[in-house]
Amino acid sequence: MENKSHIAYWKTNLKYLTILLAIWFLVSFVFGILLVDELNVIRMGGFKLGFWFAQQGSIYVFVILIFVYIRLMNNLDKKHNLND
């Protein structure tokens, strides 16, 4: 039974990582590089949105994703009784 719990734990962990890394890739590469010209039509705080994603937005999103991952993993640890 314990082995099944470990497998479920790691599958969930990998699912979280995949989703969060996909979000980071979307924001940093797709928005910051590939769609920069289309996003530059929109202004945010006086700056073009594509420029903002390339310079600041991807960093902010990355920091937010770190805290989301911490929260998700704490909940997963509690669910699998792995609290410290």
Phi and psi restraints in degrees (range 20) as a CNS / XPLOR table:
assign (resid 1 and name C) (resid 2 and name N)
       (resid 2 and name CA) (resid 2 and name C) 1.0 -65.5 20.0 2
assign (resid 2 and name N) (resid 2 and name CA)
       (resid 2 and name C) (resid 3 and name N) 1.0 -36.8 20.0 2
assign (resid 2 and name C) (resid 3 and name N)
       (resid 3 and name CA) (resid 3 and name C) 1.0 -63.8 20.0 2
assign (resid 3 and name N) (resid 3 and name CA)
       (resid 3 and name C) (resid 4 and name N) 1.0 -39.7 20.0 2
assign (resid 3 and name C) (resid 4 and name N)
       (resid 4 and name CA) (resid 4 and name C) 1.0 -64.2 20.0 2
assign (resid 4 and name N) (resid 4 and name CA)
       (resid 4 and name C) (resid 5 and name N) 1.0 -36.5 20.0 2
assign (resid 4 and name C) (resid 5 and name N)
       (resid 5 and name CA) (resid 5 and name C) 1.0 -66.1 20.0 2
assign (resid 5 and name N) (resid 5 and name CA)
       (resid 5 and name C) (resid 6 and name N) 1.0 -40.1 20.0 2
assign (resid 5 and name C) (resid 6 and name N)
       (resid 6 and name CA) (resid 6 and name C) 1.0 -65.1 20.0 2
assign (resid 6 and name N) (resid 6 and name CA)
       (resid 6 and name C) (resid 7 and name N) 1.0 -41.8 20.0 2
assign (resid 6 and name C) (resid 7 and name N)
       (resid 7 and name CA) (resid 7 and name C) 1.0 -64.0 20.0 2
assign (resid 7 and name N) (resid 7 and name CA)
       (resid 7 and name C) (resid 8 and name N) 1.0 -43.9 20.0 2
assign (resid 7 and name C) (resid 8 and name N)
       (resid 8 and name CA) (resid 8 and name C) 1.0 -63.5 20.0 2
assign (resid 8 and name N) (resid 8 and name CA)
       (resid 8 and name C) (resid 9 and name N) 1.0 -39.8 20.0 2
assign (resid 8 and name C) (resid 9 and name N)
       (resid 9 and name CA) (resid 9 and name C) 1.0 -60.0 20.0 2
assign (resid 9 and name N) (resid 9 and name CA)
       (resid 9 and name C) (resid 10 and name N) 1.0 -49.0 20.0 2
assign (resid 9 and name C) (resid 10 and name N)
       (resid 10 and name CA) (resid 10 and name C) 1.0 -71.6 20.0 2
assign (resid 10 and name N) (resid 10 and name CA)
       (resid 10 and name C) (resid 11 and name N) 1.0 -33.4 20.0 2
assign (resid 10 and name C) (resid 11 and name N)
       (resid 11 and name CA) (resid 11 and name C) 1.0 -63.4 20.0 2
assign (resid 11 and name N) (resid 11 and name CA)
       (resid 11 and name C) (resid 12 and name N) 1.0 -42.4 20.0 2
assign (resid 11 and name C) (resid 12 and name N)
       (resid 12 and name CA) (resid 12 and name C) 1.0 -66.3 20.0 2
assign (resid 12 and name N) (resid 12 and name CA)
       (resid 12 and name C) (resid 13 and name N) 1.0 -41.5 20.0 2
assign (resid 12 and name C) (resid 13 and name N)
       (resid 13 and name CA) (resid 13 and name C) 1.0 -60.4 20.0 2
assign (resid 13 and name N) (resid 13 and name CA)
       (resid 13 and name C) (resid 14 and name N) 1.0 -45.3 20.0 2
assign (resid 13 and name C) (resid 14 and name N)
       (resid 14 and name CA) (resid 14 and name C) 1.0 -65.8 20.0 2
assign (resid 14 and name N) (resid 14 and name CA)
       (resid 14 and name C) (resid 15 and name N) 1.0 -35.0 20.0 2
assign (resid 14 and name C) (resid 15 and name N)
       (resid 15 and name CA) (resid 15 and name C) 1.0 -63.3 20.0 2
assign (resid 15 and name N) (resid 15 and name CA)
       (resid 15 and name C) (resid 16 and name N) 1.0 -45.7 20.0 2
assign (resid 15 and name C) (resid 16 and name N)
       (resid 16 and name CA) (resid 16 and name C) 1.0 -59.5 20.0 2
assign (resid 16 and name N) (resid 16 and name CA)
       (resid 16 and name C) (resid 17 and name N) 1.0 -47.0 20.0 2
assign (resid 16 and name C) (resid 17 and name N)
       (resid 17 and name CA) (resid 17 and name C) 1.0 -61.6 20.0 2
assign (resid 17 and name N) (resid 17 and name CA)
       (resid 17 and name C) (resid 18 and name N) 1.0 -42.4 20.0 2
assign (resid 17 and name C) (resid 18 and name N)
       (resid 18 and name CA) (resid 18 and name C) 1.0 -62.3 20.0 2
assign (resid 18 and name N) (resid 18 and name CA)
       (resid 18 and name C) (resid 19 and name N) 1.0 -45.8 20.0 2
assign (resid 18 and name C) (resid 19 and name N)
       (resid 19 and name CA) (resid 19 and name C) 1.0 -65.1 20.0 2
assign (resid 19 and name N) (resid 19 and name CA)
       (resid 19 and name C) (resid 20 and name N) 1.0 -46.7 20.0 2
assign (resid 19 and name C) (resid 20 and name N)
       (resid 20 and name CA) (resid 20 and name C) 1.0 -67.1 20.0 2
assign (resid 20 and name N) (resid 20 and name CA)
       (resid 20 and name C) (resid 21 and name N) 1.0 -38.7 20.0 2
assign (resid 20 and name C) (resid 21 and name N)
       (resid 21 and name CA) (resid 21 and name C) 1.0 -69.2 20.0 2
assign (resid 21 and name N) (resid 21 and name CA)
       (resid 21 and name C) (resid 22 and name N) 1.0 -32.8 20.0 2
assign (resid 21 and name C) (resid 22 and name N)
       (resid 22 and name CA) (resid 22 and name C) 1.0 -65.5 20.0 2
assign (resid 22 and name N) (resid 22 and name CA)
       (resid 22 and name C) (resid 23 and name N) 1.0 -40.4 20.0 2
assign (resid 22 and name C) (resid 23 and name N)
       (resid 23 and name CA) (resid 23 and name C) 1.0 -63.1 20.0 2
assign (resid 23 and name N) (resid 23 and name CA)
       (resid 23 and name C) (resid 24 and name N) 1.0 -44.8 20.0 2
assign (resid 23 and name C) (resid 24 and name N)
       (resid 24 and name CA) (resid 24 and name C) 1.0 -62.4 20.0 2
assign (resid 24 and name N) (resid 24 and name CA)
       (resid 24 and name C) (resid 25 and name N) 1.0 -42.4 20.0 2
assign (resid 24 and name C) (resid 25 and name N)
       (resid 25 and name CA) (resid 25 and name C) 1.0 -62.1 20.0 2
assign (resid 25 and name N) (resid 25 and name CA)
       (resid 25 and name C) (resid 26 and name N) 1.0 -43.5 20.0 2
assign (resid 25 and name C) (resid 26 and name N)
       (resid 26 and name CA) (resid 26 and name C) 1.0 -59.6 20.0 2
assign (resid 26 and name N) (resid 26 and name CA)
       (resid 26 and name C) (resid 27 and name N) 1.0 -47.4 20.0 2
assign (resid 26 and name C) (resid 27 and name N)
       (resid 27 and name CA) (resid 27 and name C) 1.0 -71.4 20.0 2
assign (resid 27 and name N) (resid 27 and name CA)
       (resid 27 and name C) (resid 28 and name N) 1.0 -47.0 20.0 2
assign (resid 27 and name C) (resid 28 and name N)
       (resid 28 and name CA) (resid 28 and name C) 1.0 -78.9 20.0 2
assign (resid 28 and name N) (resid 28 and name CA)
       (resid 28 and name C) (resid 29 and name N) 1.0 -44.6 20.0 2
assign (resid 28 and name C) (resid 29 and name N)
       (resid 29 and name CA) (resid 29 and name C) 1.0 -91.4 20.0 2
assign (resid 29 and name N) (resid 29 and name CA)
       (resid 29 and name C) (resid 30 and name N) 1.0 -51.7 20.0 2
assign (resid 29 and name C) (resid 30 and name N)
       (resid 30 and name CA) (resid 30 and name C) 1.0 -69.7 20.0 2
assign (resid 30 and name N) (resid 30 and name CA)
       (resid 30 and name C) (resid 31 and name N) 1.0 -52.7 20.0 2
assign (resid 30 and name C) (resid 31 and name N)
       (resid 31 and name CA) (resid 31 and name C) 1.0 -73.1 20.0 2
assign (resid 31 and name N) (resid 31 and name CA)
       (resid 31 and name C) (resid 32 and name N) 1.0 -39.3 20.0 2
assign (resid 31 and name C) (resid 32 and name N)
       (resid 32 and name CA) (resid 32 and name C) 1.0 -80.8 20.0 2
assign (resid 32 and name N) (resid 32 and name CA)
       (resid 32 and name C) (resid 33 and name N) 1.0 -20.4 20.0 2
assign (resid 32 and name C) (resid 33 and name N)
       (resid 33 and name CA) (resid 33 and name C) 1.0 -125.4 20.0 2
assign (resid 33 and name N) (resid 33 and name CA)
       (resid 33 and name C) (resid 34 and name N) 1.0 -56.5 20.0 2
assign (resid 33 and name C) (resid 34 and name N)
       (resid 34 and name CA) (resid 34 and name C) 1.0 -71.9 20.0 2
assign (resid 34 and name N) (resid 34 and name CA)
       (resid 34 and name C) (resid 35 and name N) 1.0 -40.4 20.0 2
assign (resid 34 and name C) (resid 35 and name N)
       (resid 35 and name CA) (resid 35 and name C) 1.0 -104.7 20.0 2
assign (resid 35 and name N) (resid 35 and name CA)
       (resid 35 and name C) (resid 36 and name N) 1.0 18.6 20.0 2
assign (resid 35 and name C) (resid 36 and name N)
       (resid 36 and name CA) (resid 36 and name C) 1.0 -60.8 20.0 2
assign (resid 36 and name N) (resid 36 and name CA)
       (resid 36 and name C) (resid 37 and name N) 1.0 -39.7 20.0 2
assign (resid 36 and name C) (resid 37 and name N)
       (resid 37 and name CA) (resid 37 and name C) 1.0 -67.6 20.0 2
assign (resid 37 and name N) (resid 37 and name CA)
       (resid 37 and name C) (resid 38 and name N) 1.0 -40.7 20.0 2
assign (resid 37 and name C) (resid 38 and name N)
       (resid 38 and name CA) (resid 38 and name C) 1.0 -66.9 20.0 2
assign (resid 38 and name N) (resid 38 and name CA)
       (resid 38 and name C) (resid 39 and name N) 1.0 -38.3 20.0 2
assign (resid 38 and name C) (resid 39 and name N)
       (resid 39 and name CA) (resid 39 and name C) 1.0 -76.1 20.0 2
assign (resid 39 and name N) (resid 39 and name CA)
       (resid 39 and name C) (resid 40 and name N) 1.0 -22.1 20.0 2
assign (resid 39 and name C) (resid 40 and name N)
       (resid 40 and name CA) (resid 40 and name C) 1.0 -67.7 20.0 2
assign (resid 40 and name N) (resid 40 and name CA)
       (resid 40 and name C) (resid 41 and name N) 1.0 -13.2 20.0 2
assign (resid 40 and name C) (resid 41 and name N)
       (resid 41 and name CA) (resid 41 and name C) 1.0 -67.8 20.0 2
assign (resid 41 and name N) (resid 41 and name CA)
       (resid 41 and name C) (resid 42 and name N) 1.0 -31.5 20.0 2
assign (resid 41 and name C) (resid 42 and name N)
       (resid 42 and name CA) (resid 42 and name C) 1.0 -90.6 20.0 2
assign (resid 42 and name N) (resid 42 and name CA)
       (resid 42 and name C) (resid 43 and name N) 1.0 138.6 20.0 2
assign (resid 42 and name C) (resid 43 and name N)
       (resid 43 and name CA) (resid 43 and name C) 1.0 -109.4 20.0 2
assign (resid 43 and name N) (resid 43 and name CA)
       (resid 43 and name C) (resid 44 and name N) 1.0 142.5 20.0 2
assign (resid 43 and name C) (resid 44 and name N)
       (resid 44 and name CA) (resid 44 and name C) 1.0 -136.6 20.0 2
assign (resid 44 and name N) (resid 44 and name CA)
       (resid 44 and name C) (resid 45 and name N) 1.0 114.1 20.0 2
assign (resid 44 and name C) (resid 45 and name N)
       (resid 45 and name CA) (resid 45 and name C) 1.0 62.2 20.0 2
assign (resid 45 and name N) (resid 45 and name CA)
       (resid 45 and name C) (resid 46 and name N) 1.0 30.2 20.0 2
assign (resid 45 and name C) (resid 46 and name N)
       (resid 46 and name CA) (resid 46 and name C) 1.0 88.3 20.0 2
assign (resid 46 and name N) (resid 46 and name CA)
       (resid 46 and name C) (resid 47 and name N) 1.0 -6.7 20.0 2
assign (resid 46 and name C) (resid 47 and name N)
       (resid 47 and name CA) (resid 47 and name C) 1.0 -109.8 20.0 2
assign (resid 47 and name N) (resid 47 and name CA)
       (resid 47 and name C) (resid 48 and name N) 1.0 152.5 20.0 2
assign (resid 47 and name C) (resid 48 and name N)
       (resid 48 and name CA) (resid 48 and name C) 1.0 -68.2 20.0 2
assign (resid 48 and name N) (resid 48 and name CA)
       (resid 48 and name C) (resid 49 and name N) 1.0 139.1 20.0 2
assign (resid 48 and name C) (resid 49 and name N)
       (resid 49 and name CA) (resid 49 and name C) 1.0 -64.1 20.0 2
assign (resid 49 and name N) (resid 49 and name CA)
       (resid 49 and name C) (resid 50 and name N) 1.0 -38.6 20.0 2
assign (resid 49 and name C) (resid 50 and name N)
       (resid 50 and name CA) (resid 50 and name C) 1.0 -62.4 20.0 2
assign (resid 50 and name N) (resid 50 and name CA)
       (resid 50 and name C) (resid 51 and name N) 1.0 -43.1 20.0 2
assign (resid 50 and name C) (resid 51 and name N)
       (resid 51 and name CA) (resid 51 and name C) 1.0 -62.1 20.0 2
assign (resid 51 and name N) (resid 51 and name CA)
       (resid 51 and name C) (resid 52 and name N) 1.0 -42.4 20.0 2
assign (resid 51 and name C) (resid 52 and name N)
       (resid 52 and name CA) (resid 52 and name C) 1.0 -61.8 20.0 2
assign (resid 52 and name N) (resid 52 and name CA)
       (resid 52 and name C) (resid 53 and name N) 1.0 -45.5 20.0 2
assign (resid 52 and name C) (resid 53 and name N)
       (resid 53 and name CA) (resid 53 and name C) 1.0 -60.9 20.0 2
assign (resid 53 and name N) (resid 53 and name CA)
       (resid 53 and name C) (resid 54 and name N) 1.0 -42.2 20.0 2
assign (resid 53 and name C) (resid 54 and name N)
       (resid 54 and name CA) (resid 54 and name C) 1.0 -67.7 20.0 2
assign (resid 54 and name N) (resid 54 and name CA)
       (resid 54 and name C) (resid 55 and name N) 1.0 -35.3 20.0 2
assign (resid 54 and name C) (resid 55 and name N)
       (resid 55 and name CA) (resid 55 and name C) 1.0 -96.4 20.0 2
assign (resid 55 and name N) (resid 55 and name CA)
       (resid 55 and name C) (resid 56 and name N) 1.0 -41.4 20.0 2
assign (resid 55 and name C) (resid 56 and name N)
       (resid 56 and name CA) (resid 56 and name C) 1.0 -122.4 20.0 2
assign (resid 56 and name N) (resid 56 and name CA)
       (resid 56 and name C) (resid 57 and name N) 1.0 -41.9 20.0 2
assign (resid 56 and name C) (resid 57 and name N)
       (resid 57 and name CA) (resid 57 and name C) 1.0 -58.7 20.0 2
assign (resid 57 and name N) (resid 57 and name CA)
       (resid 57 and name C) (resid 58 and name N) 1.0 -42.7 20.0 2
assign (resid 57 and name C) (resid 58 and name N)
       (resid 58 and name CA) (resid 58 and name C) 1.0 -66.5 20.0 2
assign (resid 58 and name N) (resid 58 and name CA)
       (resid 58 and name C) (resid 59 and name N) 1.0 -32.6 20.0 2
assign (resid 58 and name C) (resid 59 and name N)
       (resid 59 and name CA) (resid 59 and name C) 1.0 -69.2 20.0 2
assign (resid 59 and name N) (resid 59 and name CA)
       (resid 59 and name C) (resid 60 and name N) 1.0 -45.5 20.0 2
assign (resid 59 and name C) (resid 60 and name N)
       (resid 60 and name CA) (resid 60 and name C) 1.0 -61.3 20.0 2
assign (resid 60 and name N) (resid 60 and name CA)
       (resid 60 and name C) (resid 61 and name N) 1.0 -44.4 20.0 2
assign (resid 60 and name C) (resid 61 and name N)
       (resid 61 and name CA) (resid 61 and name C) 1.0 -63.2 20.0 2
assign (resid 61 and name N) (resid 61 and name CA)
       (resid 61 and name C) (resid 62 and name N) 1.0 -40.6 20.0 2
assign (resid 61 and name C) (resid 62 and name N)
       (resid 62 and name CA) (resid 62 and name C) 1.0 -60.9 20.0 2
assign (resid 62 and name N) (resid 62 and name CA)
       (resid 62 and name C) (resid 63 and name N) 1.0 -44.1 20.0 2
assign (resid 62 and name C) (resid 63 and name N)
       (resid 63 and name CA) (resid 63 and name C) 1.0 -64.7 20.0 2
assign (resid 63 and name N) (resid 63 and name CA)
       (resid 63 and name C) (resid 64 and name N) 1.0 -41.6 20.0 2
assign (resid 63 and name C) (resid 64 and name N)
       (resid 64 and name CA) (resid 64 and name C) 1.0 -62.9 20.0 2
assign (resid 64 and name N) (resid 64 and name CA)
       (resid 64 and name C) (resid 65 and name N) 1.0 -40.8 20.0 2
assign (resid 64 and name C) (resid 65 and name N)
       (resid 65 and name CA) (resid 65 and name C) 1.0 -63.8 20.0 2
assign (resid 65 and name N) (resid 65 and name CA)
       (resid 65 and name C) (resid 66 and name N) 1.0 -33.2 20.0 2
assign (resid 65 and name C) (resid 66 and name N)
       (resid 66 and name CA) (resid 66 and name C) 1.0 -61.4 20.0 2
assign (resid 66 and name N) (resid 66 and name CA)
       (resid 66 and name C) (resid 67 and name N) 1.0 -46.6 20.0 2
assign (resid 66 and name C) (resid 67 and name N)
       (resid 67 and name CA) (resid 67 and name C) 1.0 -68.2 20.0 2
assign (resid 67 and name N) (resid 67 and name CA)
       (resid 67 and name C) (resid 68 and name N) 1.0 -34.9 20.0 2
assign (resid 67 and name C) (resid 68 and name N)
       (resid 68 and name CA) (resid 68 and name C) 1.0 -64.2 20.0 2
assign (resid 68 and name N) (resid 68 and name CA)
       (resid 68 and name C) (resid 69 and name N) 1.0 -43.5 20.0 2
assign (resid 68 and name C) (resid 69 and name N)
       (resid 69 and name CA) (resid 69 and name C) 1.0 -62.8 20.0 2
assign (resid 69 and name N) (resid 69 and name CA)
       (resid 69 and name C) (resid 70 and name N) 1.0 -41.7 20.0 2
assign (resid 69 and name C) (resid 70 and name N)
       (resid 70 and name CA) (resid 70 and name C) 1.0 -59.1 20.0 2
assign (resid 70 and name N) (resid 70 and name CA)
       (resid 70 and name C) (resid 71 and name N) 1.0 -46.7 20.0 2
assign (resid 70 and name C) (resid 71 and name N)
       (resid 71 and name CA) (resid 71 and name C) 1.0 -62.8 20.0 2
assign (resid 71 and name N) (resid 71 and name CA)
       (resid 71 and name C) (resid 72 and name N) 1.0 -46.1 20.0 2
assign (resid 71 and name C) (resid 72 and name N)
       (resid 72 and name CA) (resid 72 and name C) 1.0 -61.5 20.0 2
assign (resid 72 and name N) (resid 72 and name CA)
       (resid 72 and name C) (resid 73 and name N) 1.0 -42.7 20.0 2
assign (resid 72 and name C) (resid 73 and name N)
       (resid 73 and name CA) (resid 73 and name C) 1.0 -70.8 20.0 2
assign (resid 73 and name N) (resid 73 and name CA)
       (resid 73 and name C) (resid 74 and name N) 1.0 -35.4 20.0 2
assign (resid 73 and name C) (resid 74 and name N)
       (resid 74 and name CA) (resid 74 and name C) 1.0 -62.2 20.0 2
assign (resid 74 and name N) (resid 74 and name CA)
       (resid 74 and name C) (resid 75 and name N) 1.0 -42.3 20.0 2
assign (resid 74 and name C) (resid 75 and name N)
       (resid 75 and name CA) (resid 75 and name C) 1.0 -66.1 20.0 2
assign (resid 75 and name N) (resid 75 and name CA)
       (resid 75 and name C) (resid 76 and name N) 1.0 -38.9 20.0 2
assign (resid 75 and name C) (resid 76 and name N)
       (resid 76 and name CA) (resid 76 and name C) 1.0 -66.5 20.0 2
assign (resid 76 and name N) (resid 76 and name CA)
       (resid 76 and name C) (resid 77 and name N) 1.0 -40.3 20.0 2
assign (resid 76 and name C) (resid 77 and name N)
       (resid 77 and name CA) (resid 77 and name C) 1.0 -61.8 20.0 2
assign (resid 77 and name N) (resid 77 and name CA)
       (resid 77 and name C) (resid 78 and name N) 1.0 -42.2 20.0 2
assign (resid 77 and name C) (resid 78 and name N)
       (resid 78 and name CA) (resid 78 and name C) 1.0 -63.9 20.0 2
assign (resid 78 and name N) (resid 78 and name CA)
       (resid 78 and name C) (resid 79 and name N) 1.0 -40.2 20.0 2
assign (resid 78 and name C) (resid 79 and name N)
       (resid 79 and name CA) (resid 79 and name C) 1.0 -62.5 20.0 2
assign (resid 79 and name N) (resid 79 and name CA)
       (resid 79 and name C) (resid 80 and name N) 1.0 -35.9 20.0 2
assign (resid 79 and name C) (resid 80 and name N)
       (resid 80 and name CA) (resid 80 and name C) 1.0 -100.5 20.0 2
assign (resid 80 and name N) (resid 80 and name CA)
       (resid 80 and name C) (resid 81 and name N) 1.0 13.3 20.0 2
assign (resid 80 and name C) (resid 81 and name N)
       (resid 81 and name CA) (resid 81 and name C) 1.0 56.8 20.0 2
assign (resid 81 and name N) (resid 81 and name CA)
       (resid 81 and name C) (resid 82 and name N) 1.0 46.0 20.0 2
assign (resid 81 and name C) (resid 82 and name N)
       (resid 82 and name CA) (resid 82 and name C) 1.0 -113.8 20.0 2
assign (resid 82 and name N) (resid 82 and name CA)
       (resid 82 and name C) (resid 83 and name N) 1.0 27.0 20.0 2
assign (resid 82 and name C) (resid 83 and name N)
       (resid 83 and name CA) (resid 83 and name C) 1.0 -65.2 20.0 2
assign (resid 83 and name N) (resid 83 and name CA)
       (resid 83 and name C) (resid 84 and name N) 1.0 145.0 20.0 2
